[in-house]
């Protein structure tokens, strides 16, 4: 099935999903047969992606762009990287998705430093490999700066899926996390349950009626902390059970940017217009999962990001035709 079908977000994803992201209906990515040559992923990478639901693209973004975004996030969060006493400030606004409270979400969406990474050719090429499609849009998403979870910042981590796994047919989507730091066992960061993804059909047959499609029963499965270095991009299937580990270190931070791409929905003029407006006006996406910055610093302190020719297509300003 080559065409993209735009669906109501309540059918495809959890309430509060980013309304600036097209929802799609396609054949499952785990069974996709490649037609385009691989650009970034190796054949082994692609096999791992289809088997376990995630893959790590090494050095997807150059170090100077990683460092620029790190500097911005410290500034935006009003924290000093060299003064731990500034790290324990309360989050600016609580999350309606309560599992995200104290997980370090940074409510910044359209700054130049974020767009520079979205427009990176290697990042785009990796998602072309995943979708077997060159006509993509990038998600307008935020970043993460997770300091040690103590001093009133209790956070125990979580595991969930970002699509309802009780639906038939199953939703098709991907997400991505660009690591801005080297992540070790104590720093926190991305965790997932790859064996559950591999054996999903058998697991599903054993589940009770009326189960929560976003909160899988992972008893008997190992939770895998994915090791990453600064500049690495992790791409994962939205069906993969995943979450964020708590930062149990004494003096380290986990920093990341959320980047994903999906097939462009250029025929959806309303969605296209909202995406462009979000970029031009430096506004957070719609939906309760993206509460935005109550200070509105993006609008008051920063300029509209400059887009490359690739970036203009990834946003929807220019058509892929």
Backbone torsions as a table, in degrees:
resi	resn	phi	psi	omega
1	UNK	NA	110.4	-172.6
2	UNK	-92.1	-28.6	-176.8
3	UNK	-78.7	155.7	178.4
4	UNK	-99.1	130.4	175.6
5	UNK	-106.2	123.8	178.5
6	UNK	-87.7	124.3	-174.9
7	UNK	-117.0	162.7	173.8
8	UNK	-64.1	135.8	-175.4
9	UNK	-62.7	-25.6	-180.0
10	UNK	-69.4	-23.5	177.4
11	UNK	-79.8	-35.7	-170.5
12	UNK	-94.1	-43.9	-171.5
13	UNK	-131.3	-178.7	179.9
14	UNK	-71.6	147.5	176.9
15	UNK	-54.9	138.8	-178.5
16	UNK	95.6	1.0	177.3
17	UNK	-59.7	157.9	179.4
18	UNK	-60.6	111.7	-177.6
19	UNK	-74.0	-3.9	177.0
20	UNK	-95.2	8.7	178.6
21	UNK	-110.2	124.8	178.9
22	UNK	-67.3	135.5	173.9
23	UNK	-91.1	140.9	-171.1
24	UNK	-133.9	159.3	176.1
25	UNK	-128.7	113.5	179.9
26	UNK	-144.5	176.8	173.7
27	UNK	-63.7	150.2	179.7
28	UNK	-55.4	136.4	-178.0
29	UNK	-67.1	-23.9	-179.4
30	UNK	-70.7	-15.3	178.8
31	UNK	-116.0	9.5	-178.9
32	UNK	-63.6	135.9	176.7
33	UNK	-101.9	119.7	-174.8
34	UNK	-65.6	138.1	171.8
35	UNK	-115.7	-35.1	177.3
36	UNK	-86.5	147.5	176.4
37	UNK	-67.6	147.8	177.2
38	UNK	-66.8	138.5	-178.7
39	UNK	-104.3	-42.6	-175.4
40	UNK	-119.1	-47.2	-178.5
41	UNK	-73.0	145.7	170.8
42	UNK	-84.6	164.4	174.6
43	UNK	-55.1	-37.4	178.0
44	UNK	-66.6	-39.8	176.1
45	UNK	-59.1	-46.4	-176.4
46	UNK	-66.3	-37.6	176.2
47	UNK	-64.3	-41.4	177.9
48	UNK	-62.5	-44.2	178.4
49	UNK	-56.2	-47.6	-176.7
50	UNK	-74.1	-26.1	-178.4
51	UNK	-83.8	-45.0	-171.6
52	UNK	-111.7	-6.2	172.6
53	UNK	86.4	7.8	175.8
54	UNK	-154.4	159.8	176.5
55	UNK	-152.8	146.6	178.3
56	UNK	-108.7	123.1	175.9
57	UNK	-95.5	113.0	-176.6
58	UNK	-73.1	138.1	174.8
59	UNK	48.8	55.2	179.6
60	UNK	-74.6	-27.0	-176.3
61	UNK	-129.5	135.8	-179.0
62	UNK	-67.9	158.2	-171.3
63	UNK	-62.3	-35.0	-177.4
64	UNK	-66.4	-31.8	177.2
65	UNK	-76.4	-34.2	174.7
66	UNK	-61.9	-47.5	-177.4
67	UNK	-65.7	-35.9	178.9
68	UNK	-63.2	-40.8	-179.9
69	UNK	-71.8	-38.5	176.7
70	UNK	-58.3	-46.1	178.9
71	UNK	-58.7	-42.9	179.1
72	UNK	-62.6	-44.8	-176.2
73	UNK	-64.4	-40.4	176.4
74	UNK	-60.5	-44.5	179.5
75	UNK	-63.0	-46.3	-175.6
76	UNK	-64.9	-34.1	-179.9
77	UNK	-87.1	0.7	180.0
78	UNK	56.8	45.6	178.5
79	UNK	-123.8	149.8	177.4
80	UNK	-104.9	118.7	-178.2
81	UNK	-61.3	-19.1	-178.5
82	UNK	-101.5	5.7	-178.5
83	UNK	-133.4	96.9	-175.7
84	UNK	-60.7	-25.4	-178.8
85	UNK	-64.3	-16.9	179.2
86	UNK	-90.4	-1.3	-171.5
87	UNK	-86.6	-9.2	-171.0
88	UNK	-101.3	16.8	178.7
89	UNK	-62.4	143.8	178.3
90	UNK	-66.3	149.5	176.6
91	UNK	-61.0	148.4	-172.0
92	UNK	-68.5	-29.5	-178.7
93	UNK	-154.1	137.4	179.1
94	UNK	-70.7	156.2	-179.2
95	UNK	-98.5	135.8	173.3
96	UNK	-64.8	-33.8	170.9
97	UNK	-81.2	92.8	-166.5
98	UNK	-60.8	-25.5	-179.9
99	UNK	-65.0	-17.0	179.9
100	UNK	-86.9	-11.7	-179.4
101	UNK	-60.2	131.4	179.7
102	UNK	65.9	18.8	176.4
103	UNK	-91.9	-0.1	174.0
104	UNK	90.5	19.3	179.5
105	UNK	-64.2	135.4	180.0
106	UNK	-110.8	118.2	-172.4
107	UNK	-84.4	65.4	176.5
108	UNK	-131.1	133.8	-167.0
109	UNK	-129.8	-29.9	-168.2
110	UNK	-130.3	18.8	178.9
111	UNK	-68.5	155.5	179.7
112	UNK	-54.8	-39.6	-177.9
113	UNK	-64.3	-32.9	175.8
114	UNK	-71.2	-44.2	-179.3
115	UNK	-68.0	-32.3	177.8
116	UNK	-58.9	-38.9	179.1
117	UNK	-75.6	-36.6	177.1
118	UNK	-62.6	-33.5	-176.8
119	UNK	-86.7	-0.8	-178.4
120	UNK	-64.8	129.5	-173.9
121	UNK	-59.7	-40.3	-177.6
122	UNK	-66.4	-33.9	176.7
123	UNK	-65.4	-49.1	178.1
124	UNK	-58.7	-46.6	-177.6
125	UNK	-61.8	-34.4	178.3
126	UNK	-64.0	-41.2	179.3
127	UNK	-72.9	-28.6	171.8
128	UNK	-61.1	-42.6	176.6
129	UNK	-59.5	-42.0	-176.5
130	UNK	-66.6	-46.0	-174.2
131	UNK	-90.7	-15.4	-172.0
132	UNK	56.2	44.1	-173.6
133	UNK	-153.8	131.5	179.8
134	UNK	-90.7	-17.5	-176.3
135	UNK	-91.1	90.5	-173.5
136	UNK	-122.0	154.8	166.8
137	UNK	-115.7	146.3	177.4
138	UNK	-95.8	144.4	176.0
139	UNK	-71.1	148.2	173.4
140	UNK	-99.9	99.3	-170.8
141	UNK	-132.7	-179.5	-169.5
142	UNK	-107.9	-159.6	-178.2
143	UNK	-131.1	-178.7	-177.7
144	UNK	-142.0	134.9	172.3
145	UNK	-136.8	97.5	-173.2
146	UNK	-106.5	104.5	177.4
147	UNK	-82.0	170.6	179.3
148	UNK	-51.6	132.2	-173.7
149	UNK	-83.2	79.2	178.9
150	UNK	-150.5	-176.3	179.5
151	UNK	54.4	50.2	177.4
152	UNK	87.6	1.1	178.6
153	UNK	-107.7	55.4	-178.0
154	UNK	-65.0	132.0	177.9
155	UNK	-156.3	119.5	-174.6
156	UNK	-100.5	1.6	-176.7
157	UNK	86.2	169.8	179.9
158	UNK	-160.4	165.0	172.7
159	UNK	-134.3	129.0	174.6
160	UNK	-155.0	177.0	168.4
161	UNK	-113.9	157.3	-178.4
162	UNK	-100.8	5.0	170.0
163	UNK	-131.3	157.3	-180.0
164	UNK	-78.4	108.5	-175.2
165	UNK	-81.6	6.4	173.5
166	UNK	-92.1	-7.7	-174.2
167	UNK	-77.5	151.4	172.6
168	UNK	-130.9	123.5	-5.2
169	UNK	-69.9	160.5	179.9
170	UNK	-67.5	139.9	176.8
171	UNK	-61.3	154.6	-179.5
172	UNK	-124.3	117.3	177.0
173	UNK	-163.8	165.0	178.0
174	UNK	-134.4	161.8	175.3
175	UNK	-139.5	168.6	-178.8
176	UNK	-150.2	152.4	179.2
177	UNK	-133.1	120.2	174.0
178	UNK	-95.4	117.8	179.2
179	UNK	-80.5	134.5	179.0
180	UNK	-101.7	-5.2	179.6
181	UNK	-140.0	164.2	170.2
182	UNK	-74.4	131.6	-175.5
183	UNK	-108.0	129.6	174.7
184	UNK	-119.2	-172.8	-173.3
185	UNK	-63.9	-24.4	-176.6
186	UNK	-98.9	-13.2	-171.1
187	UNK	-77.3	-18.8	-172.3
188	UNK	91.5	-164.7	179.7
189	UNK	115.9	-163.9	-171.9
190	UNK	-72.5	136.4	172.5
191	UNK	-135.7	154.3	-177.2
192	UNK	-155.4	174.5	-178.7
193	UNK	-123.8	77.9	-173.2
194	UNK	-64.2	-33.3	-178.7
195	UNK	-67.8	-30.8	175.8
196	UNK	-66.5	-38.7	176.0
197	UNK	-62.9	-44.3	-177.5
198	UNK	-62.7	-37.1	-174.5
199	UNK	-107.3	24.8	-170.2
200	UNK	-55.7	-44.7	-175.5
201	UNK	-63.3	-41.5	176.9
202	UNK	-67.4	-41.6	178.3
203	UNK	-60.0	-43.5	-176.1
204	UNK	-60.4	-36.9	-178.9
205	UNK	-64.7	-23.6	-177.1
206	UNK	-92.8	-1.4	-174.7
207	UNK	-87.7	148.1	-177.3
208	UNK	-74.4	160.5	173.8
209	UNK	-63.3	146.6	175.2
210	UNK	75.2	16.7	-179.2
211	UNK	-67.2	159.4	175.6
212	UNK	-77.7	116.0	-174.9
213	UNK	-70.9	-10.2	-180.0
214	UNK	-105.2	-9.9	-176.2
215	UNK	-125.3	85.6	-175.5
216	UNK	-72.4	148.6	172.5
217	UNK	-79.2	110.1	-175.8
218	UNK	-103.8	15.5	178.9
219	UNK	-58.4	131.2	-179.6
220	UNK	91.5	-5.3	179.6
221	UNK	-110.2	145.5	177.1
222	UNK	-84.5	138.7	173.7
223	UNK	-92.8	125.0	-171.7
224	UNK	-106.5	117.6	173.5
225	UNK	-80.4	119.7	-174.5
226	UNK	-83.4	117.7	178.0
227	UNK	-72.8	136.8	179.8
228	UNK	-144.2	152.4	174.0
229	UNK	-112.0	163.0	179.3
230	UNK	-56.9	130.3	-178.9
231	UNK	94.2	-7.8	177.4
232	UNK	-80.3	142.1	178.1
233	UNK	-113.7	121.6	175.2
234	UNK	-99.6	125.0	175.7
235	UNK	-110.6	131.1	-179.0
236	UNK	-136.5	149.0	176.9
237	UNK	-70.0	135.1	-177.6
238	UNK	-63.9	-14.9	175.0
239	UNK	-79.6	-15.6	-178.5
240	UNK	-67.8	127.3	173.3
241	UNK	-67.6	123.5	-171.6
242	UNK	-153.3	175.8	176.1
243	UNK	177.2	-163.4	-179.3
244	UNK	-115.2	133.1	175.1
245	UNK	-81.7	149.9	174.8
246	UNK	-69.6	149.7	174.6
247	UNK	-87.3	104.0	-177.1
248	UNK	-99.2	7.3	-178.8
249	UNK	-75.2	171.4	177.0
250	UNK	-91.0	-33.4	-170.1
251	UNK	-148.9	28.9	179.5
252	UNK	-118.9	158.7	177.3
253	UNK	-125.5	151.0	170.2
254	UNK	-104.7	127.5	179.8
255	UNK	-130.5	137.4	-175.6
256	UNK	-156.9	160.5	170.7
257	UNK	-122.7	136.7	178.5
258	UNK	-90.8	118.0	-178.8
259	UNK	-133.6	128.0	172.6
260	UNK	-145.6	162.2	176.4
261	UNK	-135.0	147.8	178.7
262	UNK	-136.1	160.4	175.9
263	UNK	-55.5	134.3	-176.6
264	UNK	-63.2	143.3	177.0
265	UNK	-114.0	61.6	-171.8
266	UNK	-65.0	-23.1	179.6
267	UNK	-74.9	-11.5	179.8
268	UNK	-91.8	90.0	-174.1
269	UNK	-64.3	-36.4	-179.1
270	UNK	-64.9	-46.9	179.1
271	UNK	-63.1	-43.9	179.4
272	UNK	-59.5	-43.1	179.4
273	UNK	-64.4	-39.0	179.1
274	UNK	-65.9	-38.0	179.2
275	UNK	-63.9	-46.8	-179.0
276	UNK	-64.6	-40.8	178.7
277	UNK	-63.8	-40.4	178.5
278	UNK	-59.3	-42.3	178.9
279	UNK	-68.7	-48.2	-176.6
280	UNK	-63.0	-42.7	-174.4
281	UNK	-95.4	-1.0	178.2
282	UNK	56.0	53.4	-178.7
283	UNK	-112.1	151.6	176.0
284	UNK	-70.0	154.6	175.1
285	UNK	-61.6	162.9	174.6
286	UNK	-78.1	157.8	178.1
287	UNK	114.5	140.7	-172.3
288	UNK	-70.0	-14.4	178.2
289	UNK	-75.4	-8.6	-177.2
290	UNK	-125.1	80.1	-169.7
291	UNK	-68.9	-20.6	-179.8
292	UNK	81.0	171.0	-178.0
293	UNK	-94.0	117.0	-178.4
294	UNK	-63.5	-21.0	177.2
295	UNK	-78.0	-19.7	-176.3
296	UNK	56.0	43.2	-179.2
297	UNK	-65.1	-34.9	-179.6
298	UNK	-57.0	-40.1	-177.3
299	UNK	-78.7	-31.7	-173.0
300	UNK	-95.1	-24.5	-172.8
301	UNK	-110.0	-22.7	-170.0
302	UNK	-123.7	156.3	179.6
303	UNK	-90.4	162.8	174.3
304	UNK	-63.6	133.4	-176.4
305	UNK	-65.1	143.4	173.6
306	UNK	-84.1	134.3	-178.0
307	UNK	-107.2	139.8	171.4
308	UNK	-76.8	169.2	174.0
309	UNK	-53.7	-39.1	176.2
310	UNK	-66.2	-44.3	-179.4
311	UNK	-60.9	-37.2	179.2
312	UNK	-63.5	-36.1	176.6
313	UNK	-74.7	-37.6	179.9
314	UNK	-67.0	-28.2	175.9
315	UNK	-82.5	-39.5	-175.8
316	UNK	116.9	2.5	175.8
317	UNK	-62.1	-46.7	176.6
318	UNK	-109.7	149.4	-179.5
319	UNK	-82.6	154.1	174.9
320	UNK	-77.9	-11.2	179.6
321	UNK	-64.9	NA	NA
